[in-house]
Amino acid sequence: MTSTIHYGLLIALAIALVVAAFTDIRRRQIDNWLNAAIALGAPLFWWSSGLTLWPEVALQLGVALAAFALLAGLFALKMMGGGDVKLLTVLALWIRPDIFVHLLIVMAIAGGVLTIVMGVWHIMRRQRDRLAIPYGVAIAFGGLWVLYFNLFPAAATAAAAQ
């Protein structure tokens, strides 16, 4: 039963990431309720994953805290939005530290492509206002990439074994 819950939680996280991407495209905002829901799902995910409080859960919390501290600095420098900071922080609660690095790499590549596409679109429309990049799209893409290639196969195998 825990593998079914585990798989269901991963699907819920994937849906939440898609919602975050769409709201960021539409309103340039990632809602606090969505980030809170993702954060509140993390302890259930830890339980369904069989993580021990020490050192595994402590490590997840430590990486999330470190991510928040670094990203809050970027927010203070106006280099990143608050919703983006919160979304990456709550994703750190779900994704193992070694895989979180993969998320950051994929997110950076997707963010670069997104910036180029938005820049070209901005120039073509001859808009003079400040270019706003919905970076939640890149974060969601990185999260979905990591879920698909790292977490779903393991969850599907465990669910099939029961």
N, C-alpha and C positions, 0 to 999 in steps of 0.2 A: 504493500500500500504506500510506503514512503516513496518509492520510485515513481508512482503515479502522481503523488503530490509534488514531487521534485519536477517532473516533466510539466505539470500544470503551472507551476510557479515560473518556469522558464518561458512558457508560452505567454503568461501574463506579463512578464518583463518585456518580451518582444513587442507585445501590443502597446505597452506603455511607452516604449522607445519610438514606435511609429507615431503615436499620439503626440509625443514631445516634438518630433520633427515637423509634423503638420502644423501644430500651434505656433512653432517658431517661424515657419514660413509665413503663416497667415498674419500673426500678430506681433512677431519678433519678441515672443514671451513664452517661457516655459513655466507653467503654473506650479505654485508651491504645493497644492494638493497632490499633484502628480509625483513630484519629488518625494513628498511625505509617504505616499502609498508605496513607492519603490523602496524607500528606507524601511518601512514597517514590514515589508515582505522579506527582507534580508534574514532576520532571525529564523523564520520558517524555512527558508532556503538552507541556512546553515544546518538546522536540525535534519532536514530531509537529505542533506549531503553527508550526514554523519560526522560533521566537524567537531573536534574537541574544543572546549573552552580555551585550553592552553595547549599548544601555542597557536592553533589555527584561527579561532575566532579573534583572539587578541591581535594576530597579524593582520587580519582583515580590517579590524578597527584602526590599527596603526597606519595602514596604508591609506585608509579613508581620511584620517586626521592629517596625515602628511600632504595628501592631495588637496585637501581643503585649505591648509595653510599656504601652500604654494599658489593655488589658484585664487585665493582671496587677495594675495599680493597683486596678481594680474588684474583682478577686478578693481583694486584701489588705483592702479595705474591706468584704468579705463581701457584695458586691452582685452577684457573679457566681460561678458554679461553675468549678472548674478544667477540667473536661471541655469546658465551653462556651468557655472561653478558648482551649483548644487547638484545638477544632473551627473556630472563626472564624479562628484564625491559619493553620491549614493550608488553609482555603478561600482565604485571601488569596494563597497560592502558586499557585492555579489560575486565579483570576479577575482580569482586567485591572483596574487601579486605578479607571478611570472606571466600570466596571460594578460594582466592589466597593461603590461608594457606593450603587448601586441595591439591592444585597443588603442593606446596612445599613438602608435605608429600609423595604424590604419586611419585613425581620426585625423592625424596631421596631413596625410596624403589626400584624404577626402576633402579636408578643409582647404587645402591648396587648390585643388580642382574647382571646388565651389567658389572660391575667391576669384579665380580666373574667369569662370563662367559669369559670375555676378558682375565683375568688372567690365567684361565685354558687353553684357546686357546694358549696363549703366551707360557706357560710352555710346552704344547704338541708339539709345533713347535720348541721348544728349541731356541727361539730367545733371544739374549742377549741385544738387544737395549731396550730403555726405552719404557715401556708400555704406549700407548696413548689411553685414553678412549674417544670415541665420545659422550660426555655428552649431546650434542644436542638431541640425541636419547631419553634420559631420560626426558629432558625438554619437547620435543614434545609429548612423551607418557603421561606425567602429564597433559599437556595442552589438549590433545585429550580426556583424561579421564574426566577432568573437563567439557569440552564442552559437551561430550556425556551425562554425568550424571546430569549436573546442568543447562546448557544453552539450549541445543537442545530441551528437552521436553517442556520448557516454550515457545520457539519460535514456535515449531510445533503446540502447543495448540492455540497460538495467530493467526497463519496463518489459521488454520482450522476454527476458529471463524469468519473469514471474508468472 
